[in-house]
């Protein structure tokens, strides 16, 4: 299993990146102690800072008296740190990072990642032309397009259907049925198989790691059961890298509705926590287990609070 094929760097590589590449590049480019005093001086210090808040939480055991606090178990051990660097420093920092990274083969081909999601409320408009105009104004003010790789940069445009104000239509929510989406999935597989078969060999990207298997549809399917109901489901269809859809700009297709919002708060789904099963056990038995065995034990007050909040949503 090659760790460099994953999006999360191993600890030793991350230490090398921070201590040998990123921090020296920032120090050389900024050269201002008023700014540099806020930047952690090593990866070890940065990791310690990111865990500071959790150290206090992990030592606290919830009792009945404070079971209504917002602390749900121990949660994540680390929290992301962020520091603002002014625009005038960024060019020199990136050049310094590239030159220093050249000495480490594991960092070959590094690139900056930029992403933005959940922009619906910022640009939503009844007129698509106005939506694009508003978005382009902010995009052009924030992004220098000369630094973009147009092969991997895409804009995701979504359309939302809702009744007009004053409509006599009865308010309701339509859910995707599993059988209907399964049928759509089979149709999409058939279409994708034929569509890619007509793609000539010279048009295929030279970066495709391996050719597609004959007769296979270059698609991935992800299903998301919703509302704790058997026959309702959401679905995402994603073409594989190197497929004709990807090369022509179709990155993924999603089928869901906004009733998912209360069931998908911070990616926390009802009954997702496997520890909830312990709520059905005798409390005396659980106390005996915690007292006689080692390892982590789920706090019952935390479990009950998480369960109540998921039901409330």
Secondary structure, DSSP 8 states (H G I E B T S, - for coil): --GGGSSS--HHHHHHIIIIIIHHHHHHHH--HHHHTTS-SSHHHHHHHHTHHHHHHHT----GGGTTSS--SS--S---------HHHHHHHHHHHHHHHTT-GGGTT----------HHHH--S-HHHHHHHHHHHHHHH--GGG--TTT------------TT--S-------BHHHHHHHHHHHHHHHHHHHHTS-GGGS-TT-SS---TT---EEEEEEE-TT-TTBEEEEEEE-TTSHHHHTT---EEE--GGGGGG-BTTB-TT--GGGGGGGS-HHHHHHHHHH--S----HHHHHHHHHHHHH-
